Amino acid sequence: MKKIISLCLLNMMLLTSCTKDENSQPIQTQGYNMLLIGNSFFKPYAEKLDDLSLIAGFENHNSTRITRGGDNGRPINFWNDSNSSEHQQIKATLDQGNVDYFGMTAGYDLDNTDDPYEGHREWISYALQNNPNIKIFIACLLYTSPSPR
């Protein structure tokens, strides 16, 4: 499982920093300003992104990671819990206007099957107000059963 997560994150970072023609563009070394919010399943993804930025040789890379366990870490619960310090920190980070990447955990309230993107949509709309060039991703968890030995 850890190998799959690491491979997915490495691929994402590599695709972000690759160029089509090595002779026409300089190699990207400037790090990114990232906001990463989610639950305990998302936390290892977020931590690995920082590790991968070091491996990739990015300079001045910064990430703000905000996590809460279980259902409390879903985007809709961060959004609805407007009096929490986490909600306020997410908004303050987005209000600064210099976020390059905004990553959120996947997941939704299973009782609300009408809108599985509830929470994601609200945060994306909010993020775009001061970060018009922001890149947004929703991390999904991949599960593979253990291979027989």
N, C-alpha and C positions, 0 to 999 in steps of 0.2 A: 504494500500500500504506500509506504513512504517513497519507494522508488517511482511509483506512478505519479505521485504528487510532485516530486522533485523534477521528473522529466517534463511534466506539463508546465511547471513554472519556468524551467530553463528554456523550453521552446518559446514561451511567451516573451521572455526577455530577449532571446536571440532574434526573434522576428521583429521586435520593436527596434532593435539597434542595427539590423542588417541594411545594406544598400544594394541596389541592383547592379551597379557598376563600381567596383572598388576604386577605379582610377578617376572617376568623376566627382566623388564626394568624399569628404574626410570621414573618418570613423567617429561615430558618436561616443563621446566620453563624458558629456555633461549628464549628471544624474537627474532624476525626476523628483518632483514634489508629489507625494502620494498620500491619499487619505484612504484608509482601509478599515471598514467596519464590518463586524460580524459576530458570530458565535464561536464557541470553543472548537468547532470543526474547522472554521475558517482561520483561526489563529495560526496554525502551522503554515498555511499558505502565505499569510502576511509576513511572518517571520522569515520564511525562505526567500521572499522577494528582496529583503534587505541583504541577506547572505549572497544572493545571486548578483546583486548590484556591485558588491565588492569584488566578486569573482570576475565580473565583466569589466572591471576597471572604471566604473562610473565615479566621477568626482562630484561632490556636493549633492549627493543623493539624500533625500529626506523623506521619511514616512511618519505619518501620524496613524497609530493603530489604536482602534477603540473596539474592545470586545467585551461581551457579556455572555455568560453561559446559557446554553439551551435556547428555548424560545425567546428569551429576553434579548438575544443577539440578532434576531431577525430585523430587517429594515423597518417593517411596520411597527414593531415594538419600540425601536429607537425613536421613530417619528412620533408615535402617540404618547410617549413618555416625555412630554415637553418640559417638565420641571426637573428632569434628571441632569446631572452634570455631564453625562455622556452626550445627550441631545444637544446641550449647549456647546460642548466642545466640537461636535460635528459641524454645527452651524457656524461657530466662530472660525473654524478652519476654512470652510467654504466661503465665508464672508471676506476673507483676506484676498481672494481673487487670484491666487497663483497656484492652484492645484492643477497638475498635469494629468494625473490618473486618479480616478475614484473607483475603488473596488468594494463590492458588497457581497455578503454571503447570499447564496440561494436559499430558498425556503419561504414558506407561507403558511398561513393558518389553514389547516386541512378542512376546517368547518366552513371556510369561505372559498369554495371552489369557483365562484363567479369571477374572482379577480386574483389570480396567483401572483400578480406583479404589484399588488397593493403594498405600499411602502417603498418599493424600488422607484415607482413612478414619481412619488412625492419628492424623494431625495434627488432624483435626477432633475426634476423641474427646478428645485431649489438650487442645485449645484450650477446649473446653466446661467443663473442670474448674474453671477460675478465671475464665471469661468467659462466663457463662450467656446473656448477651444479644448475643453476638457475631454479626455477619453475615459469612458466608463465601461467597467466590466462587472459581470456577475459570476462569481466563482461557483461552479457546481462540483459536487463530490463524485468521484468515480469509484465504484466498488467492483472489484474483481474477486471471485472466490479463489481461495488458495489453490495452487496447482497441486495435483496429486504427486506424492513422492514415490 
